[in-house]
Amino acid sequence: MKIFRIMQAATGAVLWIGAALDALAALDTMASAAGYRDSSGIPPHLRAGGLYVEEVEVRS
């Protein structure tokens, strides 16, 4: 598992940080945590301006 951060690109607001296998799984996991079935259910006002998914480097 990797750690991802998902931000609303237009505002820079962090929407979610968590573990997932890849960027698409991270979007689905974020959506599920917010009560949606998967990333296709994310409302248009959150998608406006784009969603930015980045892998977070974990240092030990």
C-alpha positions in Angstrom: 0.0 0.0 0.0 1.0 3.6 -0.7 -0.1 6.8 1.0 -2.0 9.3 -1.2 -3.2 12.9 -0.8 -6.1 14.1 -2.8 -6.6 17.8 -3.2 -9.1 20.0 -5.1 -6.8 21.5 -7.7 -8.5 24.8 -8.0 -8.4 25.6 -4.2 -5.6 23.4 -2.9 -8.0 22.1 -0.2 -6.9 18.7 1.0 -9.9 16.4 0.7 -8.4 13.1 1.9 -5.1 11.4 2.9 -4.9 7.7 3.2 -3.6 4.3 2.0 -4.5 2.8 -1.3 -2.9 0.6 -4.0 -2.9 3.3 -6.7 -4.3 6.7 -7.5 -7.6 5.4 -8.9 -8.1 3.2 -5.8 -7.4 6.3 -3.7 -10.2 8.2 -5.4 -12.6 5.4 -4.9 -11.6 5.0 -1.2 -12.0 8.8 -0.6 -15.4 8.7 -2.2 -16.4 5.7 -0.2 -15.3 7.4 3.1 -17.5 10.3 2.1 -20.5 8.0 1.6 -20.4 7.5 -2.2 -20.3 4.2 -3.9 -17.1 5.1 -5.8 -15.3 8.0 -7.4 -18.0 8.4 -10.1 -20.3 9.6 -7.3 -18.1 12.5 -6.3 -20.3 15.7 -6.8 -19.5 18.1 -9.6 -18.7 21.0 -7.3 -15.9 18.9 -5.8 -14.6 17.9 -9.2 -14.8 21.5 -10.5 -11.3 22.7 -11.2 -10.0 19.1 -11.1 -8.9 16.7 -8.4 -5.1 16.3 -7.9 -3.9 12.9 -6.6 -0.3 12.6 -5.4 1.6 9.8 -3.7 3.0 11.0 -0.4 6.5 10.0 0.4 6.7 8.4 3.8 9.9 8.8 5.7 10.9 6.5 8.5 
